[in-house]
Amino acid sequence: MIATHERPIRGNDKYIYKDEHLASHSREYRGRSKEQYIAKGHYMLRALGEFIENMFITSSGPDETLYKSCDSLIHLAKETTPEIVEKACLKAIELQNYKLCFITRLINSKCKGLNENIDTTASMAPPKQHEGIRGKSAFQ
């Protein structure tokens, strides 16, 4: 038996898809939703789910534009240790930066430079006095 399809008479739609005629993996691909990606992220790691949820909340475009980013992020999370992924997601959430390129750089660098034990008071100490320091009077 040959499947028959109605064809559009005018317009930009050249193809008409009927789900019952598609392969199972094609049906699954066409049936994606942001809820599925958020649930998958939460299933892998709580922080990953929150990051993906915030990606969708802060996006100004349609949800479909983020599906490929979510696929890439989930693939990256599968290949990386959960501790690094969680640390990167929490840092991105803290900075409210929900771009794939940002979190990818964090994960690829293994979150170097994000140690919580950095002593910020040492870097804020005034410089030692020496003859090369001119002071405010030199700039008036």
N, C-alpha and C positions, 0 to 999 in steps of 0.2 A: 504494500500500500504506500502511496506517495502522499506526503503531507501537503496540504494546500493552504496557502496563506492569502489573506486579502492584502492588496497592495494599495499604498496611498496614491490618490489621484494627483494631488498637488501638495506642496510644502517641502520642507527640508528632510522629513523622515523618509529615508530610502529603505529602511529595514523595519520589520515588525517582528518582535520576538514573542513567542509563546513559551511560557515556562515549561510546559509539559513536553516541549520538543527539544529542550536544552539538556546537555549532560549534567550530571549531579554537581560536579565541581563548578560549572558555569552558573547553575542556579544559586549555589551557595555564594559565589562571588557577586552576583547581581543583588543578592538579598542582604548585603552588609548594612549595618547601621552603627551609629555612634554608641548606642547602648551595648552592642556586642563588643566593641573595642574597649569600652570602659570596664565591662565585666571581665574581659580577658586580662586587662591590666591589673585589676584588683585581685584576680585569681593568682597572678604571678607574684605581685608585690603590692602592698597597700599604697606605698608612695608612687609606684608606677601608675596605678589606677587613678590616683588623685591628679597626677601630672596630665594624663590623657584627658581626664574630665575637664581640667582647667584649659587645656588646649582648645577643646570644643567651646567652652564658655566664652573665652576671650577672642575667638576667631570672628572676623568680620564677614568672611565669605561663607558659602554654603558648606555644610558638613562634609560633603563628598570630597572636597578639596584636601581634607586632612587624612583620608583613608590611607593613602600611600605613606604618609609620614608615620601613621600609627603602625602600619605593617613593618616599616623600617625600624621603628623603635622597639617593637616586640621582638623582631629578629635579633636586634642588637642585645636586648636584655637576655635572650636565651643563650647567647654566646659569651656573656660576661658574668662574673660572680655577682650574686645577689647583693652583697654588701656595697659594691661599687655602684651598682644601679640605684640602690636605695639612697646612697649618699648624694649621687648626682641629681636624682629627682627631688630630694628634699632641698638641696641648694637652689635648684631652678625654681622651685615653688617659693622659697624664701625671697629670691630676687625677682619673682613674678616674670620670668623669662621663659615662655612656653614655645620656643622655636626648636625645631629638630636639630638644626646645626649647632645650637648652644649646648644642648644635652649630649649630643654626639661627641663634641670636643671634650666635655667633662668626662665622659665614659672612656674615650680613647686615651686620655691622659691619666686615667685611673684616679681622677680627682686630686691630682697633685696640687699642693698649695691650699688645700681646704682643711688643714689641720685645725682642730678646735683649740689646741693648746698653745697657740701662738701668743706670745707676750706682746701686746700692743703698747704697753706703757714704756718699754725700752725704746721703741721707735719714736715716741712722742717726747722724749727727754730733750731739753734744750741743748744745742751744740756746745762743746767746750770752748771757752774763751781763748782767743789767740789774736795776733795783730792783724790778721786778714779780715776780721769781722769789723765792719764799719759802723753799724748801728743806724738808727732812724735819721740822725742829723745829716748823714751823707746823701740822703735822698730828698731833701727839701729844697 
